[in-house]
Amino acid sequence: MKDLWAALCLVAVLEGLLLFAAPGAWKRAVAQMLATPDRQLRTIGGLVLAAGLLALWWVRQG
C-alpha cells in the first residue's frame, strides 16, 4: 500500500512539474483533448494504461 501512495505522489509531482514548466503547452494539450472524440481518447487511454502496466510488470521483475 505504501508503494501505491508513493506512485500517486509521483504522479502529482509530474503533473505539477508540467504545469509549472510549460503552462501554455499544457493549455494547448487540454484544448486539443477537448476537441478529440471520446472514443479516440478511450483508445489512447487504454493503450497508455496497458503500456504502463507492462512497464510496471517489467520493472518489478528486475
Summary of the structure (lengths in Angstrom):
residues: 62
radius of gyration: 14.6
end to end distance: 19.9
largest distance: 40.2
contacts: 113
relative contact order: 0.06
helix: 92%
strand: 0%
